[in-house]
Each structure stands twice: as C-alpha cells, then as structure tokens.
C-alpha cells in the first residue's frame, strides 16, 4: 500500500529544494491523502508553454525537452529519493509502490508565472 509520512517528506525536502534552487524555481511540497508526494511549481525561469500543467512523470521525455525536461527529470528523482520502489504489475491489476508522485506546474486557480528575462 502506498504511504508517505511527514517524516519521509522532511527527509526528501532538502534534495527537492536543491533542485528547485538549481533551476531558479519556486514551489511548495506537500502530501495528499497520505499516499502522494506533491510538488506545486509556482514560478520560475523555465518556459513550459502553458500556465497550468499536471505533469505525467512517466512520459517526461515524450512531452518535454531542453531545460524543462532536465528540471522535471531531476525533480522526479529527488522526489523518489533512495527508498522509493515500484513493484506494480498492471497486467494482473497489482499495485505495490512506496508512494505516488504528483508534479503540478501552476494550479487550476493560481497560474504558473514565468520569470525568464525573455518573454515566456
């Protein structure tokens, strides 16, 4: 059963904040329903092309390129940490993972703000 505690979040926060700082991004870290680690990106210097995206972390290389791909790949790795695992088997409808990830660029009620010097 997927589960993440506040202590787990505390352990993962320094690595997540380091990735945010490296790419000059601002975001919040939280937990939803004790099973999902959530990072909401509020603003930053990367142009994602839209002001609200629910990122599919399983298809990063298909949907993003350049700085956006590098950032999201590093962010997902930092969110997983070293204790994350996924032994799920969708063919048999068996789901066994440490916890789920959710990355949002902006929110439905608060759009992402691009702060790049060049117009986003």
N, C-alpha and C positions, 0 to 999 in steps of 0.2 A: 504494500500500500504506500502510495506517495505521501511523504510527510516532510515538512521542513519547520524547524523551531526558530524562535527568536535568537537562540544561541548560535544556531547554524548561520543565520543571517548575519549576526555580528562577526562571525569568523570569515565570511565571504566579502563583507563590506570593504575592507581595505583594498583588496585586489580590484573590485568593481570601481571604486573611487579612483584608483590609479589609472585605469583605462579611460575613465571619463576625463580626468585631468590631462592625460597624454593627448587626447584628441580635442581638447578645449570644449567639452560638452558639459551641460548641466542636467542633472536628473535626480530622481528620487528612487529609493529602494524600499520595497515593501513585501509583505506576504499576503496572499489571498487564499482564504479557506484552508489554511494550514497545509496546503499541498503545492502551492505555486509561488516561486520567487519572481517578483515583478520589478522591472526597471522601467520607469517612465522618463523618456528623454524630453526635457522641456525646451532647451535651446542649445545652439552650438554652431560651429563654423562649417559643418558638412551640409551640402545641399542634397536632400532626399527627394526633391521634386514635388513633394506634397506636404501639407501641414499636419496630417494625421495618418499614421500607418500602424497597423497591428502586424508586426514582423513575424514571418514564418521562419523560425530558426532552423528548420530542416531543409530549406531551399535558399539559403543565403546566396550561394554562387549563381543561382539562376535569376535572382531578382535584383541583385546589386552588383556594382563594380567600383573600382577605384577606392577612394578614401572611405566611402560608405561600407563597402564590403570588408575592408581591413578593420574598421572600427567594430562593426557588428560581429565579426568572427572573434576578435579579441574579447569583446564584451561577453559573448556567449560562453567562451572558455573560462573567463573569470567567474561567471555566474555558476558554472558547474563545479569549479574547484577540483579538489582531488578525491572527494568522497562520492561524487555523483556516479551513478550507474544506470544502465537501461537494458534490462533483460526481457523486454517485451517481445511478444510474438503475435502479430496481428492476424496471422493465418488461423491461429487457434483461439483468438479473442482473449489472449492472456497479456495483461499489462503489469509489469513489475519494474518500477523505476524509483530512484531515490526521491525525486521531486520534479515538478514540471517547471519550465521557464516561460516567461512572458515578457517580451520586449515591445514597448509602445513608443513610437516617435510622435510626440504630441498626445493629446487626449481628445475625445469627442467634444468636450466643452472648453478645452484650452489648446489651441493650435501650437504646433512646433514653431519656434522663432529662429530663423536662420540669421546668424550674426556675422556672416562672412563679409569681407570688405567688398567683394564683387556681389552684385545683386543675385539673390538666390532665386 
